[in-house]
Amino acid sequence: MNQITDPHSFADLSGTRLTHLDWDAEIDFIHRKIKAVATWTLEYKKDTLVLDENGLRILSIKDQNGHLLPFEEHEVDTVRGGWIKIVLNPKVQKIAIEYETLEHPAALQWLEVNQTLGKRYPILFTQSQAILARSWLPCMDSPSIRFTYSARVKVPKGMLALMSAENPQEKSPDGIYTFSMKQPIPSYLMALAVGDFEFKVVSDRSGIYAEPELIDAAHQEFSDVEKMILAAESLYGPYLWDRYDLLVMPPSFPFGGMENPRLTFVTPTVIAGDKSLVSLVAHELAHSWSGNLVTNATWNDFWLNEGFTVYFELRIMEQIYGVEYAEMLAQLSYNELIGALNTLPPDETILKAKLDGKNPDDAVGPIAYEKGYFFLRTIEKKVGRRFFDEFLKKYFETYKFKSVTTEDFLEFLKANLLKKKDWEEINVEAWIYEPGLPPNIAKPNSTKFSAIESAAVSFLKTKIVPVTNRWTALEFIYFLQNLKGKIDEELCKKLDNQFHFTQSKNSEILAFWFLLCIETNYKPALGAMKQFTIQTGRRKFVIPIYKELIKKNQIQLAKSIFKDAAKNYHPITYNSVAQLFDKTL
């Protein structure tokens, strides 16, 4: 495997390593801080150990015998934070770091009682990806470093604590919980959530956690989880994390989902009542192989996590819901990719990202996800599905519980699947290292979406609302996509009168609809758009809405919405929106 250099971690990846964490923590909701002792087991190589940290108050560092160890702290920048340099000797087997979080750690969101559904208890949750684990845990915050962990967490009585580990299914009377993660994980997969959560069984190895007010709806929506696990196992081998549970997050959660091992965090915006958005769960489940099992070694290699996972997600959806359904999802992915290629600078459309000196969150987008997916789809088309499946199964087995670079993957691809002629015809180097999209892409082919395109053209020409008795949510989404840039206020009104889009329960439909309403200045939807943007913290939805408002010179409206929404947003979403306004100054 290739030598790894991680531009987003200050740790010496060739030096002393961390192999196991014992974490003893108290969650203080009154002062909004975590007080903890992180005891790391070491694999000694060098006399100095450098750990990443961002905004922690380090109180002491001791060895396994309780002797104080000398250390230095250095702050560098707001993105990466800084580092702790600890002086060691060969006799030091463990280090115990006593510390506490300060105000506004980048990974944590503390929600007040009135920001929850039940209005009984507050909520705390973490979001460690990409380099935010260091804001609540001193660690080697690189995806190339893996460790096992155990934890003891004390929370206020009446609340349930959950982690990316073996989890309780009932509340503890004394508010003390213990956890164990026996499989080695990178730091970005460390996760914690505390709140008034209940559990409901789906299968022997899967279940749903949510606030009591949402548990039944969530259980019904995600009742196919076991089918998804079985489908995934039939494709690429056994599920190696023992359990797969879901925790439905508050609406402020900044992403669709986060693939924390054993406990996926999932946004409530996918609960539509008809399972029309559960491909997101298939995506997070797929990460149990591509990402959690075989991990990108650096964030420049992020496509290895996400491109593989989109491919795997669509294969799961195809197996459960059919080829046409998967092709519709592929078409939506293709549209998103083309939109990104038409708007991003060329150097930001390269699959092997160049993120040195940048925030790795900049890699979260259609290039890593969709371009990565279509690269793998194109390989599959070239060599045939049977051979590609055998290759992927071997890839996951070979590199399980390891972190790999893009170059590691390419060497494996060349040695185990592609002949020289295939390599050249696919144009592998261009896919990976050049901007844009090679011409040999394996495009999707959805017969249902072809009919939707015709319906959109007819509607724009005749202004007669199409007959949609059998349209699915995906077809409505694609229909709205095909109207962007071509519709006016009158047609918006006709559509809303017929389909009541402004009151839709489907968040994906709502998000596209509100973009059209801003574009055409369709005022009847303005109030619902404001509420949606204030209450929903998912970046995928709110960022395009703010961008469209700014584009239409509605900056004051955008700022007023942001002012009301700010307290509801996770720091990741808050900072992303704030940057949009900085660019307008």
C-alpha positions in Angstrom: 0.0 0.0 0.0 1.1 3.6 -0.7 2.6 5.8 2.0 -0.1 8.1 3.4 0.3 11.8 4.0 -2.8 13.5 5.4 -2.8 17.3 4.9 -5.7 17.7 7.3 -4.1 16.1 10.3 -1.1 17.3 12.3 -0.4 13.7 13.5 2.8 11.8 12.5 1.2 8.9 10.7 4.6 7.0 10.7 5.2 7.5 14.4 3.5 6.3 17.6 -0.1 5.3 17.0 -3.3 5.1 19.0 -4.9 1.7 19.0 -7.6 1.7 21.7 -9.7 4.4 23.5 -11.2 4.2 26.9 -13.5 7.2 27.2 -15.1 8.3 30.5 -17.3 11.3 30.1 -20.0 13.4 31.8 -22.5 15.4 29.6 -23.2 18.7 31.2 -26.4 20.2 29.6 -26.4 23.2 32.0 -23.0 24.5 30.9 -23.1 22.9 27.5 -19.9 21.0 27.8 -18.4 17.5 27.8 -16.0 16.8 30.7 -14.0 13.6 29.9 -10.9 11.6 30.3 -9.6 10.0 27.1 -7.3 7.1 27.9 -5.4 6.0 24.8 -3.5 2.7 24.4 -0.3 3.3 22.3 1.7 1.5 19.8 5.0 3.1 20.6 7.4 4.1 17.8 8.7 7.6 18.6 9.3 9.7 21.7 6.8 12.3 20.7 3.1 12.0 20.0 1.2 14.7 18.2 -2.6 14.7 18.5 -5.2 16.9 16.7 -7.5 19.1 18.8 -9.7 22.1 18.1 -11.0 24.2 21.0 -10.4 21.8 23.8 -9.3 22.8 27.3 -6.6 20.2 28.2 -6.3 19.9 32.0 -3.7 17.2 32.4 -2.0 14.3 30.6 -0.7 11.3 32.6 0.8 7.9 31.8 -0.7 4.5 33.0 0.9 5.0 36.4 -0.6 8.4 37.0 2.6 10.3 36.3 2.2 13.7 34.6 3.6 13.9 31.0 5.0 17.1 29.6 3.0 18.5 26.6 2.7 21.6 24.4 -0.3 23.1 22.7 -0.3 24.9 19.4 -3.2 26.6 17.5 -2.9 26.9 13.7 -6.1 27.9 12.0 -9.9 27.8 12.4 -10.3 24.9 10.0 -7.8 22.4 11.3 -7.5 23.8 14.8 -4.1 22.9 16.3 -2.2 20.1 18.0 -1.0 18.7 21.3 2.6 17.5 21.4 3.3 15.0 24.1 6.7 13.8 25.2 6.9 10.0 25.7 9.3 7.2 26.4 9.2 3.5 25.6 7.7 2.7 29.1 4.6 4.7 28.4 1.9 2.3 27.3 -1.2 4.5 27.9 -1.9 8.2 28.1 -4.9 9.6 30.0 -6.0 13.1 28.8 -8.3 15.0 31.1 -10.1 17.7 29.2 -13.4 19.5 28.6 -15.0 21.1 25.5 -15.3 24.8 25.3 -18.1 27.0 23.8 -19.5 26.1 20.4 -17.4 23.0 19.4 -17.7 22.5 15.7 -18.9 18.9 16.0 -21.6 19.4 18.7 -25.1 20.7 18.6 -27.0 21.4 21.9 -30.8 21.7 21.4 -33.0 23.3 24.0 -36.1 21.6 25.3 -38.3 23.7 23.1 -36.4 22.7 20.0 -37.3 19.0 20.4 -40.6 17.3 19.5 -41.5 16.1 23.0 -40.5 19.4 24.8 -39.4 17.3 27.8 -35.6 17.0 27.5 -32.8 18.7 25.6 -30.7 16.9 22.9 -27.0 16.7 22.2 -25.6 15.1 19.1 -22.2 15.0 17.4 -21.2 15.2 13.7 -17.5 14.2 13.5 -17.0 14.0 9.7 -14.8 15.2 8.2 -12.3 16.6 10.8 -14.5 17.6 13.6 -13.9 14.7 16.0 -10.9 16.7 17.3 -13.4 19.3 18.6 -14.7 16.9 21.2 -11.9 14.3 21.5 -8.1 14.7 21.4 -7.1 12.2 18.7 -5.2 11.4 15.6 -8.0 12.8 13.4 -7.2 11.2 10.2 -9.3 8.5 8.4 -6.1 6.5 8.0 -5.9 5.9 11.8 -8.2 3.2 13.2 -8.9 2.2 16.8 -11.3 0.3 19.0 -13.0 1.9 21.9 -15.0 1.5 25.1 -16.9 4.3 26.9 -18.7 5.2 30.1 -21.0 8.1 29.7 -23.0 9.9 32.4 -26.1 11.9 31.4 -29.0 13.4 33.2 -31.6 10.9 34.5 -34.5 10.3 32.1 -32.3 10.5 29.0 -30.8 7.9 26.7 -27.2 8.0 25.5 -26.2 6.3 22.3 -22.9 5.9 20.5 -21.4 4.3 17.4 -21.0 1.1 19.4 -23.0 -1.6 21.2 -26.0 0.4 22.4 -28.7 0.1 25.1 -32.3 -0.2 24.1 -33.7 1.1 27.3 -33.0 4.1 29.6 -30.7 3.6 32.5 -32.2 4.5 35.9 -29.0 6.3 37.0 -28.2 7.9 33.7 -24.9 6.0 33.3 -24.2 4.0 30.1 -21.4 1.8 29.0 -20.4 1.2 25.4 -18.0 -1.1 23.4 -16.9 -0.9 19.8 -14.8 -4.0 19.0 -14.2 -3.3 15.4 -11.5 -0.6 14.6 -12.9 2.7 13.3 -11.4 6.0 12.2 -12.1 9.1 14.4 -14.7 10.6 12.1 -17.0 7.6 12.9 -17.0 8.4 16.6 -20.5 9.5 17.4 -22.6 10.4 20.5 -26.3 11.3 20.9 -28.2 12.0 24.1 -31.9 12.7 24.3 -35.4 11.4 25.0 -35.2 8.5 22.6 -37.2 5.3 22.4 -36.3 2.0 20.6 -38.4 -0.2 18.3 -37.4 -3.5 16.8 -37.3 -4.1 13.1 -35.4 -7.4 13.0 -33.1 -9.5 15.2 -30.2 -7.2 14.2 -31.9 -3.9 13.4 -34.1 -1.3 15.0 -35.1 2.3 15.1 -34.4 5.0 17.8 -36.3 8.2 17.7 -38.2 10.7 19.9 -41.4 9.0 21.1 -43.6 11.3 19.0 -41.8 10.1 15.8 -41.0 6.4 16.6 -44.1 4.8 15.0 -43.8 6.8 11.7 -40.1 6.1 11.5 -40.6 2.4 12.2 -43.1 2.2 9.4 -40.9 4.2 7.0 -37.8 2.1 7.6 -39.5 -1.3 7.9 -37.5 -2.6 4.9 -34.1 -2.2 6.6 -33.6 -5.9 7.1 -34.4 -6.5 3.4 -31.7 -4.0 2.5 -29.1 -5.7 4.7 -29.9 -9.1 3.1 -29.7 -7.5 -0.4 -26.3 -5.9 0.5 -24.9 -9.1 1.9 -26.0 -11.1 -1.2 -23.9 -8.6 -3.3 -20.7 -8.1 -1.4 -20.4 -10.4 1.6 -21.5 -10.5 5.2 -22.3 -7.5 7.3 -19.4 -7.3 9.8 -20.7 -4.8 12.4 -23.1 -7.1 14.3 -26.1 -4.7 14.4 -27.5 -2.0 12.1 -29.7 0.5 13.9 -31.0 3.9 12.9 -31.4 7.0 15.0 -33.8 9.6 13.6 -32.2 13.0 14.3 -33.8 16.4 15.0 -34.5 18.4 11.8 -31.4 20.5 12.4 -29.2 17.6 11.5 -27.0 19.0 8.7 -26.9 15.9 6.4 -29.2 13.3 5.0 -27.5 10.7 7.0 -24.2 9.8 8.8 -23.0 6.3 8.6 -21.8 5.9 12.1 -21.0 2.2 12.6 -23.9 0.2 14.1 -26.0 3.4 14.5 -26.7 5.5 11.4 -27.9 9.0 12.1 -30.7 9.8 9.7 -32.6 13.1 8.9 -36.3 13.1 9.6 -36.7 14.7 6.1 -36.7 11.3 4.6 -39.9 10.3 6.4 -42.4 10.9 3.6 -45.0 8.3 4.6 -44.6 6.2 1.4 -40.9 5.0 1.6 -40.2 7.2 -1.5 -36.9 8.5 0.0 -35.5 5.4 1.7 -32.7 5.1 -0.8 -30.9 7.4 1.6 -31.0 4.5 4.2 -29.7 2.1 1.5 -26.8 4.6 1.0 -25.9 4.8 4.7 -26.1 1.0 5.0 -23.8 0.6 2.0 -21.2 2.6 3.9 -20.9 -0.4 6.2 -18.8 -1.8 3.4 -17.6 1.2 1.4 -16.4 3.8 3.9 -16.6 2.1 7.3 -15.1 -1.3 6.3 -12.8 0.1 3.6 -12.1 3.8 4.2 -10.6 6.6 2.2 -7.1 7.2 3.6 -7.3 11.0 3.2 -10.1 13.4 2.4 -8.5 13.9 -1.0 -9.6 10.3 -1.7 -13.2 11.0 -0.5 -14.7 9.6 -3.7 -13.6 6.1 -2.6 -16.2 6.4 0.2 -19.0 8.1 -1.7 -18.7 7.0 -5.3 -18.6 3.4 -4.2 -21.5 3.9 -1.8 -23.8 5.5 -4.5 -23.0 2.6 -6.8 -23.8 0.1 -4.0 -26.9 2.0 -2.9 -28.4 1.8 -6.4 -27.6 -1.9 -6.6 -29.5 -2.4 -3.3 -32.5 -0.4 -4.5 -32.5 -2.3 -7.8 -32.6 -5.6 -6.0 -35.5 -4.6 -3.7 -37.6 -2.2 -5.9 -36.5 -3.1 -9.5 -34.3 -2.0 -12.4 -36.5 0.9 -13.4 -36.6 2.4 -9.9 -32.8 2.2 -9.8 -32.4 3.8 -13.2 -34.6 6.7 -12.1 -32.3 7.3 -9.2 -29.3 7.1 -11.5 -30.9 9.7 -13.8 -31.4 12.1 -10.8 -27.7 11.5 -10.0 -26.7 12.2 -13.5 -28.7 15.5 -13.6 -27.0 16.5 -10.3 -23.6 15.7 -11.7 -24.2 17.7 -15.0 -25.4 20.7 -12.9 -22.2 20.6 -10.8 -20.0 20.3 -13.9 -21.7 23.4 -15.4 -21.2 25.5 -12.3 -17.9 24.4 -10.6 -14.5 25.6 -11.6 -12.7 22.8 -13.6 -10.2 22.1 -10.8 -13.0 21.3 -8.5 -14.4 18.6 -10.8 -11.4 16.3 -10.5 -12.2 13.0 -8.8 -8.9 12.8 -6.8 -9.6 16.0 -5.0 -6.9 18.6 -4.3 -7.9 19.8 -0.8 -4.6 20.8 0.7 -5.2 24.0 2.6 -8.9 23.7 2.2 -11.8 22.5 4.4 -12.4 18.8 3.5 -16.1 19.5 3.7 -15.6 21.2 0.3 -15.3 17.6 -1.1 -18.9 16.9 -0.1 -20.8 17.2 -3.3 -21.7 15.7 -6.7 -18.1 15.1 -7.9 -17.2 12.6 -5.2 -20.6 11.1 -5.1 -22.0 11.1 -8.7 -18.8 11.3 -10.8 -17.4 8.5 -8.6 -20.6 6.5 -9.2 -20.6 6.9 -12.9 -16.9 6.0 -13.1 -17.7 2.6 -11.4 -20.9 2.2 -13.5 -18.8 2.7 -16.6 -16.3 0.0 -15.5 -19.2 -2.3 -14.9 -20.6 -1.8 -18.3 -17.2 -2.5 -19.9 -16.3 -5.7 -18.1 -19.8 -7.0 -17.2 -21.7 -7.0 -14.0 -20.7 -10.5 -12.9 -17.0 -9.8 -13.2 -17.3 -6.4 -11.5 -19.2 -7.9 -8.6 -16.5 -10.5 -8.1 -13.9 -7.7 -8.2 -15.8 -5.5 -5.6 -16.3 -8.5 -3.3 -12.6 -9.2 -3.4 -11.8 -5.5 -2.9 -13.9 -5.3 0.3 -12.4 -8.6 1.6 -8.8 -7.6 0.9 -9.0 -4.2 2.5 -11.5 -4.7 5.3 -10.8 -2.6 8.3 -8.1 -0.7 6.4 -7.7 2.7 4.8 -6.7 3.0 1.2 -5.6 5.8 -1.2 -6.9 6.3 -4.8 -3.6 4.9 -6.0 -4.1 1.7 -3.9 -7.4 1.2 -5.6 -6.0 1.8 -9.1 -3.3 -0.7 -8.5 -5.8 -3.2 -7.3 -8.1 -2.5 -10.3 -5.2 -3.0 -12.7 -4.0 -6.2 -11.0 -7.5 -7.8 -10.5 -9.9 -6.6 -13.2 -8.8 -4.4 -16.1 -6.5 -5.4 -18.9 -4.4 -2.7 -20.6 -6.9 -2.4 -23.4 -9.9 -2.0 -21.1 -7.9 0.5 -19.0 -7.2 2.7 -22.0 -10.7 2.4 -23.5 -12.3 3.4 -20.2 -9.8 6.2 -19.9 -9.2 5.6 -16.2 -6.6 8.3 -15.8 -8.9 10.9 -17.2 -11.7 9.9 -14.9 -9.5 10.2 -11.8 -7.1 13.0 -12.5 -8.7 15.3 -15.1 -11.6 17.7 -14.8 -15.0 17.2 -16.4 -16.4 14.0 -17.7 -14.9 11.5 -20.3 -17.2 10.9 -23.3 -17.6 7.2 -22.6 -19.8 7.5 -19.6 -22.4 4.8 -19.1 -25.5 7.0 -19.0 -28.8 6.0 -17.3 -31.8 4.9 -19.3 -35.2 5.3 -17.6 -38.3 4.8 -19.7 -40.5 6.4 -17.1 -38.4 9.5 -17.0 -38.4 9.8 -20.8 -42.2 10.1 -20.5 -41.8 12.7 -17.8 -39.6 14.8 -20.1 -42.3 14.7 -22.7 -44.9 15.7 -20.1 -42.8 18.7 -19.1 -42.4 19.8 -22.7 -46.1 19.5 -23.3 -47.0 21.4 -20.1 -44.7 24.3 -21.0 -46.1 24.4 -24.5 -49.9 24.0 -23.8 -50.0 25.2 -20.2 -52.3 22.2 -19.5 -51.4 20.3 -16.3 -50.5 16.7 -17.1 -52.5 13.7 -15.9 -50.4 12.1 -13.1 -52.6 9.4 -11.6 -49.8 6.9 -11.3 -46.8 9.2 -10.8 -44.4 8.4 -8.0 -42.5 10.9 -5.9 -39.4 10.4 -8.0 -41.4 11.2 -11.2 -42.7 14.4 -9.6 -39.2 15.4 -8.6 -37.9 14.8 -12.1 -40.8 16.7 -13.6 -40.0 19.8 -11.4 -36.3 19.5 -12.3 -37.3 19.7 -16.0 -39.2 23.0 -15.4 -36.3 24.9 -13.9 -35.4 28.0 -15.8 -38.5 27.6 -18.1 -41.5 28.3 -15.8 -43.4 31.4 -14.8 -45.6 32.5 -11.9 -48.8 31.6 -13.8 -47.7 28.0 -14.3 -46.5 27.7 -10.7 -50.0 28.7 -9.6 -51.6 26.0 -11.9 -49.3 23.3 -10.6 -49.9 24.3 -7.0 -53.7 24.4 -7.4 -53.6 20.9 -8.9 -50.9 19.1 -6.8 -50.7 21.2 -3.6 -46.9 21.1 -3.8 -46.6 23.9 -1.2 -48.1 21.5 1.4 -46.2 18.4 0.2 -45.0 15.9 2.9 -42.1 15.0 0.7 -39.0 17.1 1.5 -37.3 16.5 -1.9 -40.4 17.7 -3.7 -40.6 20.7 -1.4 -37.0 21.6 -1.9 -37.3 21.6 -5.7 -40.7 23.3 -5.6 -39.4 26.2 -3.5 -36.6 26.8 -5.9 -39.1 27.2 -8.7 -41.2 29.5 -6.5 -38.3 31.8 -5.7 -37.3 31.8 -9.4 -40.8 32.9 -10.5 -41.7 35.0 -7.4 -44.7 32.8 -6.6 -45.7 34.5 -3.4 -48.3 32.0 -2.0 -45.5 29.6 -1.3 -43.3 32.2 0.4 -44.5 31.5 4.0 -44.0 27.7 3.7 -40.6 28.3 2.1 -39.5 30.4 5.1 -40.7 27.8 7.6 -39.1 25.0 5.7 -35.7 26.8 5.6 -35.9 27.8 9.2 -36.9 24.4 10.6 -34.7 22.2 8.3 -31.0 22.2 8.9 -30.1 19.8 6.1 -27.5 21.5 3.9 -28.6 19.8 0.7 -31.9 21.7 1.0 -31.2 25.0 2.6 -28.0 26.0 0.7 -29.7 26.0 -2.8 -32.6 28.0 -1.4 -30.3 30.7 0.0 -28.3 30.7 -3.2 -31.5 31.2 -5.3 -32.7 34.0 -3.0 -29.3 35.7 -3.4 -29.3 35.1 -7.1 -32.7 36.8 -7.4 -31.5 39.8 -5.4 -33.6 38.8 -2.4 -30.6 39.2 -0.1 -32.5 40.9 2.7 -35.1 38.2 2.7 -32.4 35.6 2.8 -30.7 37.3 5.8 -34.0 37.7 7.7 -34.6 33.9 7.3 -31.1 33.1 8.3 -31.5 35.3 11.4 -34.5 33.3 12.5 -33.0 30.0 11.5 -29.5 30.4 12.9 -30.3 29.0 16.4 -31.7 25.9 14.8 -28.7 25.1 12.5 -25.8 22.8 13.4 -22.5 24.7 13.1 -21.7 23.0 9.8 -24.9 24.4 8.2 -24.6 27.7 10.0 -21.0 28.2 8.6 -22.0 27.1 5.1 -24.8 29.7 4.9 -22.7 32.4 6.5 -20.1 32.0 3.8 -22.7 32.6 1.1 -23.4 36.0 2.6 -19.7 36.8 2.9 -19.4 36.2 -0.9 -22.1 38.8 -1.5 -20.3 41.6 0.3 
